Amino acid sequence: QRYIIMCRINQARYLLVETEKSIYEIAHEVGYESYAAFSKIFIREANLTPSDYRKHNAHKKGKN
């Protein structure tokens, strides 16, 4: 289960930086039915909200 969570969060990190998709779309795309569940797990794993992660990593776009 931990492996699956990390795969989902890593994919979400990529999508947050490399796409203009909404956080709601990304949450659904990586397998979360609710934004709240996605956000809670993302914060636990990344120590940032999804929107803050996007803001702090915008300079990395295209470098993956």
N, CA, C and O atoms as a Tripos MOL2 file, in Angstrom:
@<TRIPOS>MOLECULE
protein
  256   255    64     0     0
PROTEIN
NO_CHARGES

@<TRIPOS>ATOM
      1 N           0.8270   -1.1910    0.0000 N.3       1 GLN1
      2 CA          0.0000    0.0000    0.0000 C.3       1 GLN1
      3 C           0.8760    1.2610    0.0000 C.2       1 GLN1
      4 O           0.5610    2.2360   -0.6840 O.2       1 GLN1
      5 N           1.9390    1.2420    0.7430 N.am      2 ARG2
      6 CA          2.8580    2.3940    0.7890 C.3       2 ARG2
      7 C           3.4420    2.6660   -0.5980 C.2       2 ARG2
      8 O           3.5590    3.8210   -1.0100 O.2       2 ARG2
      9 N           3.8020    1.6180   -1.3060 N.am      3 TYR3
     10 CA          4.3550    1.7590   -2.6550 C.3       3 TYR3
     11 C           3.3520    2.4460   -3.5770 C.2       3 TYR3
     12 O           3.7240    3.3290   -4.3500 O.2       3 TYR3
     13 N           2.1050    2.0530   -3.5010 N.am      4 ILE4
     14 CA          1.0610    2.6350   -4.3450 C.3       4 ILE4
     15 C           0.8890    4.1220   -4.0220 C.2       4 ILE4
     16 O           0.7730    4.9490   -4.9260 O.2       4 ILE4
     17 N           0.8750    4.4500   -2.7520 N.am      5 ILE5
     18 CA          0.7570    5.8580   -2.3480 C.3       5 ILE5
     19 C           1.9110    6.6710   -2.9180 C.2       5 ILE5
     20 O           1.6990    7.7590   -3.4540 O.2       5 ILE5
     21 N           3.1260    6.1540   -2.8060 N.am      6 MET6
     22 CA          4.2880    6.8930   -3.3120 C.3       6 MET6
     23 C           4.2290    7.0440   -4.8230 C.2       6 MET6
     24 O           4.5870    8.0980   -5.3490 O.2       6 MET6
     25 N           3.7870    6.0150   -5.5280 N.am      7 CYS7
     26 CA          3.6390    6.1220   -6.9870 C.3       7 CYS7
     27 C           2.6290    7.2050   -7.3410 C.2       7 CYS7
     28 O           2.8710    8.0130   -8.2380 O.2       7 CYS7
     29 N           1.5130    7.2270   -6.6480 N.am      8 ARG8
     30 CA          0.4830    8.2370   -6.9040 C.3       8 ARG8
     31 C           0.9930    9.6480   -6.6200 C.2       8 ARG8
     32 O           0.7680   10.5620   -7.4130 O.2       8 ARG8
     33 N           1.6690    9.8220   -5.5040 N.am      9 ILE9
     34 CA          2.1580   11.1420   -5.1290 C.3       9 ILE9
     35 C           3.2630   11.5990   -6.0770 C.2       9 ILE9
     36 O           3.3100   12.7730   -6.4450 O.2       9 ILE9
     37 N           4.1420   10.6980   -6.4760 N.am     10 ASN10
     38 CA          5.1940   11.0610   -7.4280 C.3      10 ASN10
     39 C           4.6000   11.4740   -8.7690 C.2      10 ASN10
     40 O           5.0660   12.4310   -9.3870 O.2      10 ASN10
     41 N           3.5790   10.7620   -9.2180 N.am     11 GLN11
     42 CA          2.9120   11.1410  -10.4660 C.3      11 GLN11
     43 C           2.2180   12.4910  -10.3030 C.2      11 GLN11
     44 O           2.2430   13.3170  -11.2150 O.2      11 GLN11
     45 N           1.6080   12.7130   -9.1580 N.am     12 ALA12
     46 CA          0.9500   13.9950   -8.9000 C.3      12 ALA12
     47 C           1.9710   15.1270   -8.8990 C.2      12 ALA12
     48 O           1.7050   16.1970   -9.4470 O.2      12 ALA12
     49 N           3.1190   14.9070   -8.2990 N.am     13 ARG13
     50 CA          4.1760   15.9240   -8.2980 C.3      13 ARG13
     51 C           4.5660   16.2900   -9.7280 C.2      13 ARG13
     52 O           4.6950   17.4660  -10.0700 O.2      13 ARG13
     53 N           4.7490   15.2750  -10.5460 N.am     14 TYR14
     54 CA          5.0970   15.5040  -11.9540 C.3      14 TYR14
     55 C           4.0080   16.3260  -12.6450 C.2      14 TYR14
     56 O           4.3010   17.3200  -13.3090 O.2      14 TYR14
     57 N           2.7590   15.9090  -12.4860 N.am     15 LEU15
     58 CA          1.6450   16.5890  -13.1520 C.3      15 LEU15
     59 C           1.4710   18.0220  -12.6510 C.2      15 LEU15
     60 O           1.1190   18.9100  -13.4270 O.2      15 LEU15
     61 N           1.7120   18.2500  -11.3740 N.am     16 LEU16
     62 CA          1.5900   19.6010  -10.8260 C.3      16 LEU16
     63 C           2.5830   20.5620  -11.4650 C.2      16 LEU16
     64 O           2.2670   21.7300  -11.6890 O.2      16 LEU16
     65 N           3.7790   20.0730  -11.7580 N.am     17 VAL17
     66 CA          4.8120   20.9320  -12.3150 C.3      17 VAL17
     67 C           4.7290   21.0080  -13.8400 C.2      17 VAL17
     68 O           4.9270   22.0760  -14.4210 O.2      17 VAL17
     69 N           4.4380   19.8840  -14.4850 N.am     18 GLU18
     70 CA          4.5290   19.8060  -15.9380 C.3      18 GLU18
     71 C           3.2400   20.1110  -16.6970 C.2      18 GLU18
     72 O           3.2680   20.2560  -17.9190 O.2      18 GLU18
     73 N           2.1230   20.2100  -16.0010 N.am     19 THR19
     74 CA          0.8610   20.4720  -16.6870 C.3      19 THR19
     75 C           0.1410   21.6560  -16.0570 C.2      19 THR19
     76 O           0.5070   22.1410  -14.9860 O.2      19 THR19
     77 N          -0.8780   22.0960  -16.7490 N.am     20 GLU20
     78 CA         -1.7360   23.1700  -16.2350 C.3      20 GLU20
     79 C          -3.0530   22.5960  -15.6980 C.2      20 GLU20
     80 O          -3.9920   23.3430  -15.4210 O.2      20 GLU20
     81 N          -3.1160   21.2800  -15.5540 N.am     21 LYS21
     82 CA         -4.3360   20.6480  -15.0530 C.3      21 LYS21
     83 C          -4.6500   21.1620  -13.6550 C.2      21 LYS21
     84 O          -3.7550   21.5090  -12.8840 O.2      21 LYS21
     85 N          -5.9380   21.2000  -13.3490 N.am     22 SER22
     86 CA         -6.3260   21.6180  -12.0020 C.3      22 SER22
     87 C          -5.9180   20.5400  -10.9980 C.2      22 SER22
     88 O          -5.7180   19.3800  -11.3570 O.2      22 SER22
     89 N          -5.8030   20.9380   -9.7660 N.am     23 ILE23
     90 CA         -5.4430   19.9850   -8.7210 C.3      23 ILE23
     91 C          -6.5290   18.9220   -8.5750 C.2      23 ILE23
     92 O          -6.2340   17.7650   -8.2730 O.2      23 ILE23
     93 N          -7.7740   19.3090   -8.7890 N.am     24 TYR24
     94 CA         -8.8750   18.3410   -8.7340 C.3      24 TYR24
     95 C          -8.7140   17.2900   -9.8210 C.2      24 TYR24
     96 O          -8.9140   16.1010   -9.5700 O.2      24 TYR24
     97 N          -8.3480   17.7250  -11.0460 N.am     25 GLU25
     98 CA         -8.1330   16.7850  -12.1440 C.3      25 GLU25
     99 C          -6.9710   15.8500  -11.8340 C.2      25 GLU25
    100 O          -7.0530   14.6470  -12.0850 O.2      25 GLU25
    101 N          -5.9050   16.3930  -11.2960 N.am     26 ILE26
    102 CA         -4.7360   15.5820  -10.9550 C.3      26 ILE26
    103 C          -5.0840   14.5680   -9.8780 C.2      26 ILE26
    104 O          -4.6990   13.4020   -9.9750 O.2      26 ILE26
    105 N          -5.8020   14.9960   -8.8630 N.am     27 ALA27
    106 CA         -6.2110   14.0740   -7.7940 C.3      27 ALA27
    107 C          -6.9690   12.8900   -8.3790 C.2      27 ALA27
    108 O          -6.7020   11.7400   -8.0320 O.2      27 ALA27
    109 N          -7.9010   13.1730   -9.2550 N.am     28 HIS28
    110 CA         -8.6930   12.1060   -9.8690 C.3      28 HIS28
    111 C          -7.8150   11.2330  -10.7780 C.2      28 HIS28
    112 O          -7.9390   10.0080  -10.7780 O.2      28 HIS28
    113 N          -6.9460   11.8610  -11.5360 N.am     29 GLU29
    114 CA         -6.0940   11.1230  -12.4720 C.3      29 GLU29
    115 C          -5.1590   10.1440  -11.7660 C.2      29 GLU29
    116 O          -4.8750    9.0680  -12.2920 O.2      29 GLU29
    117 N          -4.6830   10.5080  -10.5850 N.am     30 VAL30
    118 CA         -3.7700    9.6120   -9.8680 C.3      30 VAL30
    119 C          -4.4990    8.6530   -8.9220 C.2      30 VAL30
    120 O          -3.8620    7.9180   -8.1670 O.2      30 VAL30
    121 N          -5.8270    8.6650   -8.9650 N.am     31 GLY31
    122 CA         -6.5700    7.6240   -8.2660 C.3      31 GLY31
    123 C          -7.3060    8.0030   -7.0070 C.2      31 GLY31
    124 O          -7.7270    7.1250   -6.2540 O.2      31 GLY31
    125 N          -7.4740    9.2910   -6.7530 N.am     32 TYR32
    126 CA         -8.2170    9.7020   -5.5580 C.3      32 TYR32
    127 C          -9.5940   10.2020   -5.9560 C.2      32 TYR32
    128 O          -9.7330   11.0310   -6.8560 O.2      32 TYR32
    129 N         -10.5950    9.6960   -5.2850 N.am     33 GLU33
    130 CA        -11.9750   10.0920   -5.5700 C.3      33 GLU33
    131 C         -12.2990   11.4710   -4.9930 C.2      33 GLU33
    132 O         -13.1390   12.1950   -5.5270 O.2      33 GLU33
    133 N         -11.6310   11.8230   -3.9070 N.am     34 SER34
    134 CA        -11.9210   13.1230   -3.2940 C.3      34 SER34
    135 C         -10.6550   13.9600   -3.2110 C.2      34 SER34
    136 O          -9.5590   13.4550   -2.9700 O.2      34 SER34
    137 N         -10.8440   15.2550   -3.4190 N.am     35 TYR35
    138 CA         -9.7410   16.1950   -3.2980 C.3      35 TYR35
    139 C          -9.2090   16.1930   -1.8640 C.2      35 TYR35
    140 O          -7.9990   16.2770   -1.6510 O.2      35 TYR35
    141 N         -10.1030   16.0980   -0.8880 N.am     36 ALA36
    142 CA         -9.6940   16.1490    0.5190 C.3      36 ALA36
    143 C          -8.7340   15.0030    0.8610 C.2      36 ALA36
    144 O          -7.7250   15.2160    1.5340 O.2      36 ALA36
    145 N          -9.0450   13.8050    0.4010 N.am     37 ALA37
    146 CA         -8.1780   12.6570    0.6700 C.3      37 ALA37
    147 C          -6.8240   12.8400   -0.0040 C.2      37 ALA37
    148 O          -5.7820   12.5780    0.5970 O.2      37 ALA37
    149 N          -6.8460   13.2900   -1.2550 N.am     38 PHE38
    150 CA         -5.6100   13.5310   -1.9850 C.3      38 PHE38
    151 C          -4.7660   14.5820   -1.2750 C.2      38 PHE38
    152 O          -3.5720   14.3790   -1.0570 O.2      38 PHE38
    153 N          -5.3760   15.6900   -0.9180 N.am     39 SER39
    154 CA         -4.6570   16.7840   -0.2800 C.3      39 SER39
    155 C          -4.0330   16.3450    1.0390 C.2      39 SER39
    156 O          -2.8800   16.6740    1.3200 O.2      39 SER39
    157 N          -4.7750   15.6150    1.8370 N.am     40 LYS40
    158 CA         -4.2780   15.1460    3.1290 C.3      40 LYS40
    159 C          -3.0380   14.2710    2.9570 C.2      40 LYS40
    160 O          -2.0490   14.4440    3.6700 O.2      40 LYS40
    161 N          -3.0900   13.3420    2.0220 N.am     41 ILE41
    162 CA         -1.9540   12.4470    1.7940 C.3      41 ILE41
    163 C          -0.7950   13.2040    1.1590 C.2      41 ILE41
    164 O           0.3630   12.9720    1.5080 O.2      41 ILE41
    165 N          -1.0980   14.1110    0.2260 N.am     42 PHE42
    166 CA         -0.0430   14.8840   -0.4190 C.3      42 PHE42
    167 C           0.7140   15.7120    0.6150 C.2      42 PHE42
    168 O           1.9450   15.7430    0.6050 O.2      42 PHE42
    169 N          -0.0030   16.3720    1.4930 N.am     43 ILE43
    170 CA          0.6300   17.1790    2.5450 C.3      43 ILE43
    171 C           1.4980   16.3040    3.4410 C.2      43 ILE43
    172 O           2.6090   16.6920    3.8030 O.2      43 ILE43
    173 N           1.0040   15.1430    3.7940 N.am     44 ARG44
    174 CA          1.7660   14.2270    4.6450 C.3      44 ARG44
    175 C           3.0760   13.8090    3.9690 C.2      44 ARG44
    176 O           4.1140   13.7160    4.6250 O.2      44 ARG44
    177 N           3.0250   13.5580    2.6580 N.am     45 GLU45
    178 CA          4.1980   13.0600    1.9440 C.3      45 GLU45
    179 C           5.1430   14.1570    1.4710 C.2      45 GLU45
    180 O           6.3570   13.9520    1.4480 O.2      45 GLU45
    181 N           4.6140   15.3150    1.0950 N.am     46 ALA46
    182 CA          5.4410   16.3710    0.5030 C.3      46 ALA46
    183 C           5.6660   17.5610    1.4330 C.2      46 ALA46
    184 O           6.4640   18.4470    1.1290 O.2      46 ALA46
    185 N           4.9740   17.5800    2.5490 N.am     47 ASN47
    186 CA          5.0670   18.6940    3.5040 C.3      47 ASN47
    187 C           4.6430   20.0360    2.9160 C.2      47 ASN47
    188 O           5.0240   21.0920    3.4200 O.2      47 ASN47
    189 N           3.8540   19.9860    1.8480 N.am     48 LEU48
    190 CA          3.2910   21.1780    1.2200 C.3      48 LEU48
    191 C           1.9140   20.8220    0.6860 C.2      48 LEU48
    192 O           1.6310   19.6610    0.3890 O.2      48 LEU48
    193 N           1.0620   21.8290    0.5660 N.am     49 THR49
    194 CA         -0.1980   21.5820   -0.1240 C.3      49 THR49
    195 C           0.1160   21.3950   -1.6100 C.2      49 THR49
    196 O           1.1750   21.8270   -2.0650 O.2      49 THR49
    197 N          -0.7700   20.7660   -2.3700 N.am     50 PRO50
    198 CA         -0.5180   20.6320   -3.8020 C.3      50 PRO50
    199 C          -0.3040   21.9770   -4.4920 C.2      50 PRO50
    200 O           0.5740   22.0940   -5.3480 O.2      50 PRO50
    201 N          -1.0820   22.9850   -4.1390 N.am     51 SER51
    202 CA         -0.9100   24.2910   -4.7880 C.3      51 SER51
    203 C           0.4140   24.9380   -4.4020 C.2      51 SER51
    204 O           1.0550   25.5650   -5.2460 O.2      51 SER51
    205 N           0.8360   24.8050   -3.1600 N.am     52 ASP52
    206 CA          2.1350   25.3330   -2.7580 C.3      52 ASP52
    207 C           3.2730   24.5770   -3.4470 C.2      52 ASP52
    208 O           4.2730   25.1780   -3.8390 O.2      52 ASP52
    209 N           3.1190   23.2760   -3.5920 N.am     53 TYR53
    210 CA          4.1280   22.4850   -4.3040 C.3      53 TYR53
    211 C           4.2780   23.0000   -5.7330 C.2      53 TYR53
    212 O           5.3930   23.1720   -6.2270 O.2      53 TYR53
    213 N           3.1510   23.2430   -6.3860 N.am     54 ARG54
    214 CA          3.1790   23.7580   -7.7630 C.3      54 ARG54
    215 C           3.9050   25.1080   -7.8110 C.2      54 ARG54
    216 O           4.7580   25.3260   -8.6710 O.2      54 ARG54
    217 N           3.5700   26.0010   -6.8970 N.am     55 LYS55
    218 CA          4.1970   27.3320   -6.8710 C.3      55 LYS55
    219 C           5.7070   27.2460   -6.6320 C.2      55 LYS55
    220 O           6.4850   27.9250   -7.3030 O.2      55 LYS55
    221 N           6.1120   26.4160   -5.6860 N.am     56 HIS56
    222 CA          7.5240   26.3130   -5.3210 C.3      56 HIS56
    223 C           8.3610   25.5890   -6.3660 C.2      56 HIS56
    224 O           9.5870   25.7060   -6.3510 O.2      56 HIS56
    225 N           7.7460   24.8560   -7.2570 N.am     57 ASN57
    226 CA          8.4870   24.0640   -8.2340 C.3      57 ASN57
    227 C           8.2290   24.4690   -9.6750 C.2      57 ASN57
    228 O           8.6230   23.7550  -10.5970 O.2      57 ASN57
    229 N           7.5840   25.5880   -9.8790 N.am     58 ALA58
    230 CA          7.2540   26.0480  -11.2370 C.3      58 ALA58
    231 C           8.5110   26.2330  -12.0910 C.2      58 ALA58
    232 O           8.4630   26.0400  -13.3050 O.2      58 ALA58
    233 N           9.6140   26.5980  -11.4820 N.am     59 HIS59
    234 CA         10.8680   26.8110  -12.2110 C.3      59 HIS59
    235 C          11.4440   25.5220  -12.7830 C.2      59 HIS59
    236 O          12.3250   25.5810  -13.6410 O.2      59 HIS59
    237 N          10.9740   24.3570  -12.3350 N.am     60 LYS60
    238 CA         11.4880   23.0620  -12.7920 C.3      60 LYS60
    239 C          10.7880   22.5460  -14.0440 C.2      60 LYS60
    240 O          11.1690   21.5080  -14.5840 O.2      60 LYS60
    241 N           9.7770   23.2550  -14.5050 N.am     61 LYS61
    242 CA          8.9970   22.7860  -15.6530 C.3      61 LYS61
    243 C           9.9020   22.4940  -16.8410 C.2      61 LYS61
    244 O          10.7420   23.3120  -17.2170 O.2      61 LYS61
    245 N           9.7140   21.3050  -17.4280 N.am     62 GLY62
    246 CA         10.4850   20.9090  -18.5880 C.3      62 GLY62
    247 C          11.8320   20.2820  -18.2790 C.2      62 GLY62
    248 O          12.5520   19.8780  -19.1920 O.2      62 GLY62
    249 N          12.1820   20.1960  -17.0040 N.am     63 LYS63
    250 CA         13.4780   19.6300  -16.6300 C.3      63 LYS63
    251 C          13.4010   18.1600  -16.2200 C.2      63 LYS63
    252 O          14.4180   17.5670  -15.8640 O.2      63 LYS63
    253 N          12.2050   17.5670  -16.2670 N.am     64 ASN64
    254 CA         12.0520   16.1650  -15.8530 C.3      64 ASN64
    255 C          12.2870   15.2420  -17.0140 C.2      64 ASN64
    256 O          12.2020   14.0240  -16.8610 O.2      64 ASN64
@<TRIPOS>BOND
     1     1     2 1
     2     2     3 1
     3     3     4 2
     4     3     5 am
     5     5     6 1
     6     6     7 1
     7     7     8 2
     8     7     9 am
     9     9    10 1
    10    10    11 1
    11    11    12 2
    12    11    13 am
    13    13    14 1
    14    14    15 1
    15    15    16 2
    16    15    17 am
    17    17    18 1
    18    18    19 1
    19    19    20 2
    20    19    21 am
    21    21    22 1
    22    22    23 1
    23    23    24 2
    24    23    25 am
    25    25    26 1
    26    26    27 1
    27    27    28 2
    28    27    29 am
    29    29    30 1
    30    30    31 1
    31    31    32 2
    32    31    33 am
    33    33    34 1
    34    34    35 1
    35    35    36 2
    36    35    37 am
    37    37    38 1
    38    38    39 1
    39    39    40 2
    40    39    41 am
    41    41    42 1
    42    42    43 1
    43    43    44 2
    44    43    45 am
    45    45    46 1
    46    46    47 1
    47    47    48 2
    48    47    49 am
    49    49    50 1
    50    50    51 1
    51    51    52 2
    52    51    53 am
    53    53    54 1
    54    54    55 1
    55    55    56 2
    56    55    57 am
    57    57    58 1
    58    58    59 1
    59    59    60 2
    60    59    61 am
    61    61    62 1
    62    62    63 1
    63    63    64 2
    64    63    65 am
    65    65    66 1
    66    66    67 1
    67    67    68 2
    68    67    69 am
    69    69    70 1
    70    70    71 1
    71    71    72 2
    72    71    73 am
    73    73    74 1
    74    74    75 1
    75    75    76 2
    76    75    77 am
    77    77    78 1
    78    78    79 1
    79    79    80 2
    80    79    81 am
    81    81    82 1
    82    82    83 1
    83    83    84 2
    84    83    85 am
    85    85    86 1
    86    86    87 1
    87    87    88 2
    88    87    89 am
    89    89    90 1
    90    90    91 1
    91    91    92 2
    92    91    93 am
    93    93    94 1
    94    94    95 1
    95    95    96 2
    96    95    97 am
    97    97    98 1
    98    98    99 1
    99    99   100 2
   100    99   101 am
   101   101   102 1
   102   102   103 1
   103   103   104 2
   104   103   105 am
   105   105   106 1
   106   106   107 1
   107   107   108 2
   108   107   109 am
   109   109   110 1
   110   110   111 1
   111   111   112 2
   112   111   113 am
   113   113   114 1
   114   114   115 1
   115   115   116 2
   116   115   117 am
   117   117   118 1
   118   118   119 1
   119   119   120 2
   120   119   121 am
   121   121   122 1
   122   122   123 1
   123   123   124 2
   124   123   125 am
   125   125   126 1
   126   126   127 1
   127   127   128 2
   128   127   129 am
   129   129   130 1
   130   130   131 1
   131   131   132 2
   132   131   133 am
   133   133   134 1
   134   134   135 1
   135   135   136 2
   136   135   137 am
   137   137   138 1
   138   138   139 1
   139   139   140 2
   140   139   141 am
   141   141   142 1
   142   142   143 1
   143   143   144 2
   144   143   145 am
   145   145   146 1
   146   146   147 1
   147   147   148 2
   148   147   149 am
   149   149   150 1
   150   150   151 1
   151   151   152 2
   152   151   153 am
   153   153   154 1
   154   154   155 1
   155   155   156 2
   156   155   157 am
   157   157   158 1
   158   158   159 1
   159   159   160 2
   160   159   161 am
   161   161   162 1
   162   162   163 1
   163   163   164 2
   164   163   165 am
   165   165   166 1
   166   166   167 1
   167   167   168 2
   168   167   169 am
   169   169   170 1
   170   170   171 1
   171   171   172 2
   172   171   173 am
   173   173   174 1
   174   174   175 1
   175   175   176 2
   176   175   177 am
   177   177   178 1
   178   178   179 1
   179   179   180 2
   180   179   181 am
   181   181   182 1
   182   182   183 1
   183   183   184 2
   184   183   185 am
   185   185   186 1
   186   186   187 1
   187   187   188 2
   188   187   189 am
   189   189   190 1
   190   190   191 1
   191   191   192 2
   192   191   193 am
   193   193   194 1
   194   194   195 1
   195   195   196 2
   196   195   197 am
   197   197   198 1
   198   198   199 1
   199   199   200 2
   200   199   201 am
   201   201   202 1
   202   202   203 1
   203   203   204 2
   204   203   205 am
   205   205   206 1
   206   206   207 1
   207   207   208 2
   208   207   209 am
   209   209   210 1
   210   210   211 1
   211   211   212 2
   212   211   213 am
   213   213   214 1
   214   214   215 1
   215   215   216 2
   216   215   217 am
   217   217   218 1
   218   218   219 1
   219   219   220 2
   220   219   221 am
   221   221   222 1
   222   222   223 1
   223   223   224 2
   224   223   225 am
   225   225   226 1
   226   226   227 1
   227   227   228 2
   228   227   229 am
   229   229   230 1
   230   230   231 1
   231   231   232 2
   232   231   233 am
   233   233   234 1
   234   234   235 1
   235   235   236 2
   236   235   237 am
   237   237   238 1
   238   238   239 1
   239   239   240 2
   240   239   241 am
   241   241   242 1
   242   242   243 1
   243   243   244 2
   244   243   245 am
   245   245   246 1
   246   246   247 1
   247   247   248 2
   248   247   249 am
   249   249   250 1
   250   250   251 1
   251   251   252 2
   252   251   253 am
   253   253   254 1
   254   254   255 1
   255   255   256 2
@<TRIPOS>SUBSTRUCTURE
     1 GLN1         2 RESIDUE 1 A GLN
     2 ARG2         6 RESIDUE 1 A ARG
     3 TYR3        10 RESIDUE 1 A TYR
     4 ILE4        14 RESIDUE 1 A ILE
     5 ILE5        18 RESIDUE 1 A ILE
     6 MET6        22 RESIDUE 1 A MET
     7 CYS7        26 RESIDUE 1 A CYS
     8 ARG8        30 RESIDUE 1 A ARG
     9 ILE9        34 RESIDUE 1 A ILE
    10 ASN10       38 RESIDUE 1 A ASN
    11 GLN11       42 RESIDUE 1 A GLN
    12 ALA12       46 RESIDUE 1 A ALA
    13 ARG13       50 RESIDUE 1 A ARG
    14 TYR14       54 RESIDUE 1 A TYR
    15 LEU15       58 RESIDUE 1 A LEU
    16 LEU16       62 RESIDUE 1 A LEU
    17 VAL17       66 RESIDUE 1 A VAL
    18 GLU18       70 RESIDUE 1 A GLU
    19 THR19       74 RESIDUE 1 A THR
    20 GLU20       78 RESIDUE 1 A GLU
    21 LYS21       82 RESIDUE 1 A LYS
    22 SER22       86 RESIDUE 1 A SER
    23 ILE23       90 RESIDUE 1 A ILE
    24 TYR24       94 RESIDUE 1 A TYR
    25 GLU25       98 RESIDUE 1 A GLU
    26 ILE26      102 RESIDUE 1 A ILE
    27 ALA27      106 RESIDUE 1 A ALA
    28 HIS28      110 RESIDUE 1 A HIS
    29 GLU29      114 RESIDUE 1 A GLU
    30 VAL30      118 RESIDUE 1 A VAL
    31 GLY31      122 RESIDUE 1 A GLY
    32 TYR32      126 RESIDUE 1 A TYR
    33 GLU33      130 RESIDUE 1 A GLU
    34 SER34      134 RESIDUE 1 A SER
    35 TYR35      138 RESIDUE 1 A TYR
    36 ALA36      142 RESIDUE 1 A ALA
    37 ALA37      146 RESIDUE 1 A ALA
    38 PHE38      150 RESIDUE 1 A PHE
    39 SER39      154 RESIDUE 1 A SER
    40 LYS40      158 RESIDUE 1 A LYS
    41 ILE41      162 RESIDUE 1 A ILE
    42 PHE42      166 RESIDUE 1 A PHE
    43 ILE43      170 RESIDUE 1 A ILE
    44 ARG44      174 RESIDUE 1 A ARG
    45 GLU45      178 RESIDUE 1 A GLU
    46 ALA46      182 RESIDUE 1 A ALA
    47 ASN47      186 RESIDUE 1 A ASN
    48 LEU48      190 RESIDUE 1 A LEU
    49 THR49      194 RESIDUE 1 A THR
    50 PRO50      198 RESIDUE 1 A PRO
    51 SER51      202 RESIDUE 1 A SER
    52 ASP52      206 RESIDUE 1 A ASP
    53 TYR53      210 RESIDUE 1 A TYR
    54 ARG54      214 RESIDUE 1 A ARG
    55 LYS55      218 RESIDUE 1 A LYS
    56 HIS56      222 RESIDUE 1 A HIS
    57 ASN57      226 RESIDUE 1 A ASN
    58 ALA58      230 RESIDUE 1 A ALA
    59 HIS59      234 RESIDUE 1 A HIS
    60 LYS60      238 RESIDUE 1 A LYS
    61 LYS61      242 RESIDUE 1 A LYS
    62 GLY62      246 RESIDUE 1 A GLY
    63 LYS63      250 RESIDUE 1 A LYS
    64 ASN64      254 RESIDUE 1 A ASN
